Amino acid sequence: MKIAVLSDIHGNLPALTAVADHIAGWQPDQVVVNGDIVNRGPLSRPCWQFVQERQTSDGWLATRGNHEDYVAAHARALPNPADPLFQINYLSYWTFQQLNGEVETLANLPDSLTLAGPNGSQVRICHASLRGNRDGIWPFTSDEAVREQIGGREDTAQGAAGTAVFVTGHIHQSFIRRVGDTLVVNAGSAGQHCYGETRATYAQLTWHKGVWRAEIVYVPYDMARTEQDFHESGYLAEAGAVARLIFHEWRLATPILYDWIRQYQSGVLTGEVTLETAVSTFLSQI
């Protein structure tokens, strides 16, 4: 049995198609897209349409990530352009507009999926953790904490009960580690890997001789085409000041957004500095 899991596409169509082509060559029994299909990147609607087409034609499955939640939330509230927090988060509203407000299917994606292995063992797939789709599991997270994230306190002795493999994403950093009896796999990012790795990644899970094994696969893609998409889609011109931070994060393959948040967000929210000035000043220093 073979399962491919890709995560965190973030509107990067060239990366998605490159990963999909590699997966097709590997010929898995099941493909799962583990959340964050949309937002952050320039082509959320084509990426979501691509995934929907593969759900129909090839039986792909998908979970809901935190960025699906961010975008879908705009269907439930009217925008307030004067609100500094709305201005900071304007990118998700721009994505909502690119999707023509058609986000009901995104909002109804499941939090997690469970697949059965040949021996009845469980492969559980969740965007971040069972505690929430923003609750990331890191390579350095303690085993005790991971056990709670993948199964709850009652399972701390041996990981999630019955779960042979737990696949996560969210943090854009791939890893494979064992916690108790559970193989924990982060598939990395198929669209915005940001820890020095510019290639797209996905995870291959293989049942072989009675044991689940995992491998992270690195897939080069046409980054020049993606950069062109950032410009031609209107993303850089229309999606707000914070969108420029995300673009530079993608281009540099380095996380910078949270440094900006730590240094400038409170000042923007209190009106001490404008959002445009805060972003421009920050970018001039990197």
N, C-alpha and C positions, 0 to 999 in steps of 0.2 A: 504494500500500500504506500502511496506517495501523496503528500499534501503540500501545496505551495501556499505560503502566506505572504502577502505584501501589505504594507501599511504606509500611512502618511504620504500620500501622493501630492496633496496640496496644490491641485490645479496645474501640475507640470505634465502636460500631454506628451512631449517627446520622451520623458523618462518613463511614463506609464507604458507607452507603446513598446519601448525597448525591453522593459521588464516582461510585458505580456508575450513578446516574441520569444524571449529566452525561456519562459515558462512553457510555451507551446512546444518548444524543442525538447523539453524535459518530459513532457507528457504525464503530468500527475493525474491521480484519480479525482482530486478535488482542489479547487482554487478558492481561497478566502481573502477578501479585501478587508483589512482590519482597521477601518475607521480613518477619518481625516482625508477623505477623497477630495474635499473642496476646501476653499479659502486659503489665504496666504499667497497662492500662486496666481498666474494670469488667466488660466483657461479652465476654471472650475466647471462650467457647463459642459464643454466637450469631454472632460474627464468623467463627469457623472454620467453622461450619455454613453460613453465607451463602456463603463462598468455595467450599466443597465443592459446594453446590448449583449455583453458576455454572460450576464445572468440568464438571459433568454436563450442564447445560442449554445452556451457551453456549461450552464449550470453553476456559474460562479455564485458564491455567497458573500455577504457583506455585513459588517457590524457598524455601529454608529460611534463616531469619535466626538471629542469635545468641539471640534470645528463645525461638524454638522449641527450640533446644538447651538453654537453661536449664530450661525446663519439662520436656522429655523426660528430662533427667538424673535427675529424681526417680523415674522408673520403675526405675532401676538401683541405687538406694541408699536405705536406710532413714533416715528423718529422725532427727536428734539435737537435740531441742529445747533442750538445755543448751549447745550449741555457739554461741558469739556470731556466727560467720560464717553459720550457718544462720538465726539470728534476723535478721541484716541482710538476707539473701536470702529471707526468708520469703514475700515476695510471689509469687515464682515457684512456691512450694509451694502457696500458696492457689490460684493459677491452675491448677496440676496437679489440685487437688481439684475445682475448678469444671468441669474437663474430664472428671471421673470417672476420671482416670488413663488415658483412652483417647488415648494420644499416639503410638502406633506410626506412624500415617500422617504426623503432623507430623515425626517423627524421620526418616522416609524421603523427605522432600521433597529435590529435588536442590540441590546447592550453586550451580549456575548453569544457565542455558539459553542456547542459541544458535539464533537464527532466521535464515533466509536471506532476503535482499532480492531484488528482481526481477532484479538483475544478478549474483546469487550472492554479494554482499557479506554479511558477518556482522554481525548485531546481537546482542551478547553482554550478558546480563542477570545480575547477581550482586549479592547483598545489600550487600556492602561491597567487597571486592576478591578477586582470585584467590588472594591469600595467606591469606585467612581472613575469616569473616563478622563479625569485630570490627575489621578493618583498614580504617578509614574513609579515603576520599578527600575532601579538603577543598578549598575554593576556592583556598586558599593553598598547597597541596601543590605542590612543584616538579615541573616537567614530567618530569625524570629519574626522580623517585620514582613518579610516576603511571605512567610507561611500565612500570616493574617491577610495579606493582600490577595492571595490566590485561593484561600479557602476558609478563613475564619479561625478564631482562637481555639475552637474545639479540635482543629486538625493540626495543632502545632507540633505534635510528636512526629508526624510523617508527611507534612505537606497537605495539599488538598486531597480529601478522601477520594480515592478512585481515580485521581487525575495523574496520568502518566506524563503528560506534556501540557505546559501552560505557555501559550504564546501571547506576547504583549507587543506594544509599540510605543507610541506617544512621545518618547524622549529623543527620537531621531538618532539613537546610538545603539547599534546592534551588539548583542552578546549572547553567549550560551553558558549557562551554569546549572548545577544540580543543587536542589534544596530538598533534603530528605529523599523521598522516592520520586520526586517530581523533577523532570527536566524543564527548566525555565528558559525560554527563548525570546529574545527581542529581535524582531525582523528588521529593525532599523527603519530607514525611510526610502520609499520608492520615488521621492520627489524633492526632498529637501534635507538630505543628510548634512549635518553642520558641525562635525567634529574633525575637520581636516580631510574628510573623505568626500570627493566630488562625484563618485559613481553612485548610481541608484543601487539599493540593496533589497533583497527579499530572502525569506527563509524556506529551505527545503526540508521537510520532515519525511523520513523513510522508516517503514517497519521492515526490519531485516533480521531474520533468524531469531524472532521472538523478542527483539529489542527495538525501541524507538531511538533513532539517531537524528541529529539535526546538523544542518550546514547553512552558513550565511553565504549568499551568492552576490557578487559585485558585478554590476552591469554598466558599462560605459553608455552614454547617450549623447545626443547632439545638444550640448550646452549652448552653443551659439544660437541654435534655433529657439531654445527656451528664452535666452536673453532678448532675442527679437520679439518673442511673444510678450514679454514684459512691456515692451515699448508699443507694439502694434495693437495690443488689446485695449489700450487706454489705462492700464493699471497704474503706471507711474504718473500719468497726468491727472487721473480722476479718483484714485482710490484712497487719497488722504496722505498726510505726512508720514504716518507710521508705516505705510506701505513701502516707503523708501528704505526704512530700516530693514524690513523683511527682504527686500530685493538685495541689499548689501549683505545681509546674513547668508542668503543663498549664494551670491557671487563669491564671497570670501570663504564659504564653507565653515563659518565660525559663528557660534551663538552670540548675538550682541543685544537682542531685544531686552533681556532682563537686566543687563547693565544699564540700558537707557531708563527702564522703569525705576530701577533703584535710585538713579541719579536725578531724574527729571519729572517723573509722573506726578508726585505730590505737588510740585511747584505749578504744573499745568492745571491740576485740579483746583488749586486755591487761587489761581489767577496771577501768580507771581511772575509767570513767564508764559508767552504764547506757545502753542504746540509747534508751530512752524519754526520759531526761534530755538526751541528745545531740541528739535530733531536736527536742524541745520548745524547748531553748535556741536552736538554730539558727533555727527558725521564728519565734521571738520577735524576732529581729534583722533579719528581712527585711521 
